[in-house]
């Protein structure tokens, strides 16, 4: 209908909606095709907000395909437009999405830099849910760098926010992530306490079991003992498990390492 009426803006919106629908179904190639059409029309009609949205959507689609270089390119364009428009919420989202792609590439310094910006903006606009998510995702980068004090600090902040906003699923993930992080350092008594909380919440939510009894991407389970020789491999397992926990979902990247597939 929009095509028949010559409504280019409406046509672009229809392409965007189709792209979102295919994205939600996991058909990222079709999502990219439709969001590319949306972007072309947004450029034609000069819609700055439309361009930013299209760039961000394309970044998320490429991110979900594991093409993190393209994802970074599109999210960078989205960030530039958000800054130009003075859109602080959009700016924070773009920073968060860039962080996830950098993290997936193993560039944890840039991931921390961008997600720290995301966290600061979430605090500024008083978005407690995004603030909690930012703490959780930052903890993954800090874990990869061996900064365990910061890992625990950020997970604790995420847990506090999940409790505050009544997010039981988020609280469940936070308890499990804290347990895994502490277990990777040999803190077994606290590990079992946190994983017991994880299991109790999972049962309340009707999932039947907490994450304490599930294997991660590497097949590792939480164990009572971690010898020095197994310390680094346990830390890697914790990183893989916590990456999936940050948003509740994950996917295997090109190297088999679990990376975030979802945008912020």
C-alpha positions in Angstrom: 0.0 0.0 0.0 2.8 2.5 0.9 4.4 1.7 -2.4 1.2 2.4 -4.3 0.7 5.7 -2.5 4.3 6.8 -3.1 4.8 7.0 0.7 8.5 6.4 1.0 8.6 6.9 4.7 5.8 4.4 5.2 7.5 2.0 2.9 10.7 2.3 4.9 8.7 1.6 8.1 7.2 -1.5 6.5 10.7 -2.8 5.6 11.8 -2.2 9.2 8.9 -4.1 10.6 9.5 -7.0 8.2 13.2 -7.0 9.2 12.2 -7.1 12.9 9.9 -10.0 12.3 12.5 -12.0 10.5 15.0 -11.1 13.2 12.7 -12.4 15.9 12.4 -15.7 13.9 16.2 -16.0 13.7 16.3 -15.5 10.0 19.1 -12.9 10.1 19.8 -12.9 6.3 16.3 -11.8 5.5 16.4 -9.3 8.4 19.5 -7.8 6.9 17.9 -7.6 3.5 14.8 -5.7 4.7 16.7 -3.4 7.1 19.1 -2.5 4.2 16.0 -1.5 2.2 14.8 0.6 5.2 18.2 2.2 5.5 18.3 3.2 1.8 14.9 4.8 2.1 15.8 6.6 5.3 18.9 8.1 3.5 16.7 9.1 0.6 14.1 10.9 2.7 16.7 12.4 5.1 15.3 10.9 8.2 18.0 11.0 10.9 16.1 8.9 13.4 15.2 6.4 10.7 18.8 6.1 9.7 19.9 5.5 13.3 17.3 2.9 13.8 18.2 1.1 10.6 21.9 1.2 11.4 21.3 -0.2 14.9 19.0 -3.0 13.5 21.6 -4.0 10.9 24.3 -4.0 13.6 22.2 -6.4 15.7 21.5 -8.7 12.8 25.1 -8.9 11.8 26.0 -9.4 15.5 23.6 -12.3 15.6 25.3 -13.8 12.6 28.7 -13.6 14.2 29.9 -10.9 11.8 31.2 -8.6 14.5 33.3 -6.3 12.3 30.2 -5.3 10.3 28.2 -5.1 13.5 30.7 -2.6 14.9 30.6 -0.6 11.7 26.8 -0.2 11.9 26.6 0.3 15.6 29.2 3.1 15.3 27.0 4.8 12.7 24.1 4.5 15.1 26.1 6.0 17.9 27.2 8.9 15.8 23.6 9.7 14.8 22.4 9.4 18.4 25.1 11.8 19.6 24.2 14.2 16.8 20.6 14.1 17.8 21.2 14.5 21.5 19.5 11.1 22.1 21.0 9.9 25.3 19.0 6.7 25.5 19.9 5.8 21.9 23.5 6.7 22.6 23.5 4.3 25.6 22.0 1.5 23.6 24.6 2.0 20.9 27.5 1.9 23.4 26.1 -1.3 24.9 25.8 -3.0 21.5 29.3 -1.9 20.5 30.6 -3.4 23.8 29.0 -6.7 23.1 30.6 -6.9 19.7 34.0 -5.9 21.0 33.6 -8.5 23.8 32.8 -11.2 21.2 36.0 -10.3 19.3 38.0 -10.6 22.5 38.8 -6.9 22.7 37.9 -6.6 26.4 39.5 -3.2 26.9 37.2 -1.6 24.3 34.3 -3.7 25.6 34.8 -2.3 29.1 35.3 1.3 27.7 32.0 1.2 25.8 30.0 -0.6 28.4 31.2 1.8 31.1 29.6 4.6 28.9 26.5 2.5 28.6 26.3 2.1 32.4 26.9 5.8 33.0 24.0 6.8 30.6 21.7 4.1 32.1 22.3 5.8 35.5 21.8 9.2 34.1 18.4 8.4 32.5 17.5 6.3 35.6 16.9 3.0 33.6 17.5 0.5 36.4 16.9 -2.5 34.2 19.6 -1.5 31.7 21.9 -0.5 34.6 21.6 -4.0 35.9 22.3 -5.5 32.5 25.3 -3.3 32.1 26.8 -4.5 35.4 26.3 -8.1 34.4 27.9 -7.7 31.0 30.8 -5.7 32.3 31.5 -8.5 34.8 32.2 -10.8 31.8 35.0 -8.6 30.4 36.5 -8.1 33.9 36.4 -11.9 34.4 38.3 -12.4 31.1 41.0 -10.0 32.4 41.3 -11.8 35.8 39.9 -8.8 37.7 37.8 -10.9 40.1 37.2 -8.2 42.7 35.4 -6.2 40.0 33.6 -9.3 38.7 32.1 -9.9 42.1 31.4 -6.2 42.7 29.5 -5.9 39.4 27.5 -9.1 39.9 26.5 -7.9 43.3 25.3 -4.6 41.9 23.3 -6.6 39.2 21.8 -8.8 41.9 20.8 -5.8 44.1 19.0 -4.1 41.1 17.3 -7.3 40.1 15.9 -7.6 43.6 14.9 -3.9 43.7 12.9 -4.1 40.4 11.4 -7.5 41.2 13.1 -9.3 38.3 13.2 -12.9 39.6 14.7 -14.3 36.4 17.5 -11.7 36.6 17.9 -12.4 40.3 18.2 -16.1 39.4 20.9 -15.4 36.8 22.8 -13.1 39.2 22.9 -15.7 42.0 24.2 -18.3 39.6 26.8 -16.0 38.1 28.0 -15.0 41.5 28.3 -18.7 42.4 30.3 -19.6 39.3 32.6 -16.6 39.7 33.4 -17.4 43.3 33.7 -21.1 42.5 36.4 -20.3 39.9 38.4 -18.8 42.7 37.9 -21.7 45.1 35.2 -20.0 47.4 33.2 -23.2 47.7 31.1 -22.4 50.8 29.8 -19.2 49.2 29.4 -21.0 45.8 26.9 -23.5 47.2 25.0 -20.8 49.1 24.6 -18.7 45.9 23.7 -21.7 43.7 21.2 -22.8 46.3 19.5 -19.4 45.9 19.7 -19.9 42.2 18.0 -23.3 42.4 15.3 -22.0 44.8 14.3 -19.2 42.5 14.4 -21.4 39.4 11.9 -23.8 41.2 9.7 -20.8 42.0 9.7 -19.8 38.4 8.8 -23.3 37.4 12.0 -24.2 35.5 12.5 -27.3 37.6 16.2 -26.8 38.2 18.6 -23.9 38.6 21.7 -23.4 36.5 23.8 -25.2 39.2 22.9 -28.5 37.6 23.4 -27.5 33.9 26.5 -27.7 31.8 28.0 -24.8 30.0 29.3 -24.6 26.5 32.5 -26.4 27.6 30.5 -29.2 29.3 31.9 -28.1 32.7 29.8 -28.5 35.9 30.4 -26.7 39.1 32.6 -29.0 41.2 33.7 -29.0 44.8 37.4 -28.8 44.0 39.5 -26.8 41.6 43.2 -27.6 41.6 45.8 -25.0 40.6 46.3 -26.8 37.3 42.6 -26.6 36.5 42.2 -23.0 37.6 42.6 -21.3 34.2 40.2 -23.8 32.5 37.7 -23.3 35.2 37.9 -19.6 34.8 37.3 -20.0 31.0 34.2 -22.2 31.8 33.0 -19.5 34.2 33.4 -16.9 31.5 31.4 -19.0 29.0 28.6 -19.7 31.5 28.4 -16.1 32.7 28.3 -14.7 29.1 25.1 -16.7 28.5 23.7 -15.6 31.9 24.1 -11.9 31.2 21.0 -11.8 29.0 19.8 -15.4 29.5 20.8 -16.4 26.0 23.9 -17.1 24.1 25.3 -18.6 20.9 28.5 -20.1 19.7 30.8 -17.7 17.9 33.4 -18.6 15.3 35.9 -19.9 17.8 33.3 -21.9 19.8 33.5 -19.4 22.7 30.0 -18.5 23.9 29.3 -14.9 23.1 26.3 -12.6 23.5 23.9 -12.8 20.6 21.4 -10.2 21.8 21.6 -6.5 21.6 21.2 -4.3 24.7 
